[in-house]
Amino acid sequence: MEELYKAIEDIASSNIIKLVISNKMNKEIKYNKVNIQLKVQGNKEFYQIEKYTDKQVFHENISLDELKEKLMELVEGNYKQLTAWSKDAVLDLKISKKGKIHLSKKKSDNKVTVSSHNKEKNYILKEGMDIQPLVDLGVFTKDGKIVNSKYDKYKQINRFIEIIDDEIKKNNYEELTILDFGCGKSYLTFVLYFYFVEIKNIKVKMIGLDLKEDVIKKCNDIAKRYNYENLHFELGDINGFKYNNKVDMVITLHACDTATDYALYNAVKWNAKMIFSVPCCQHEFNSQMNTEDLSILTRYGIIQERVAALMTDAVRGNLLEAAGYKTQLLEFIDIAHSPKNILIRASKGSTSEEKRKKAIVEVNNLIKEFNVKPTLFNLLKEDSLI
């Protein structure tokens, strides 16, 4: 123990910037590996510790003076290897099965920089987590590293999870029933299931719906392979889908044209607590628009197409407000990566009668001016939901 303490004392006094503890001594040790990084926040320096289990990451911040004692606490009897980087050297500590200590130090030209805590993005799905859907999607390597060419995809998936997480944090949910309309063969549904069950510890019943029989079969097979017991997929059309039990959340990603409207209509009809929708291919208004006073917006085809798409989603937002939902239209991903970058987030809440009426008036004004017939408006009105 004295030899180990001396080795760790040498490491801790070497102005360490980054450190990795790995190679567990036995399977009973909780953390697969531990990363330690020197951080700067304002004028303050500290070490941030990341401890990785198979599916989660735990964080802890310590002062510079606490590093030596913390390393002893983490390493002794638990791990066989510790690698540390200073500004110009690499220190490698290895511990044999018999407890023999070997510490090597060599100069390194590879510069390791201090991270700014102010600028670092704290992603929910962290590198190093065991997330099989991200591995199968090609975003993570098998050992949990982000594939460089998939970094934008990694950010997009995290952005979607963050938008949902913002809503989830408002209530202490213990269980949720979730319907994912038009799930397709995307692995995002599986990533969402992982987020709810493994990160938020929420008991979920999640149903994916799609029109393609081969897609449904494949998705159900994948769910079984992942042991996602409460995730299953059904064949069906968004228009006319029947579900008689309680629905807490409705998700619809890239449902084409009026398929989004039917999904939103069903969500309102079921009195869903939360709605997350990324609309796609808004053709309905584009084929109907006809205005005299604002004909400048319909004179040029590309302008009409974009205005029609924006109008469609603005109307959807207003109609959800009229139905009693607090609604936001958010940028899902940077428009440079995709023009389909608007996400509608709606949560059931107390909306004033005045606000509901104003939302309907604004929709009626737009209908009158542009002679459009919004599908969602007609569906909700027919069932007296607005």
Secondary structure by P-SEA (a helix, b strand, c coil): caaaaaaaaaaaaccccbbbbcccccccccccbbbbbbbbcccbbbbbbbbbcccbbbbbbbcccaaaaaaaacccccccbbbbbcccbbbbbbbcccbbbbbbbbbbcbbbbbbccccccccccccccccaaaaaaccccccccccccaaaaaaaaaaaaaaaaaaaaccccccbbbbbccccccaaaaaaaaaaccccccccbbbbbbccaaaaaaaaaaaaaaccccbbbbbcccccccccccccbbbbcccccaaaaaaaaaaaaacccbbbbbccccccccccccccccccccccaaaaaaaaaaaaaaaaaaaaaaaccccccccccccccccccbbbbbbbccccaaaaaaaaaaaaaaaaacccccaaaaaaaaaccc
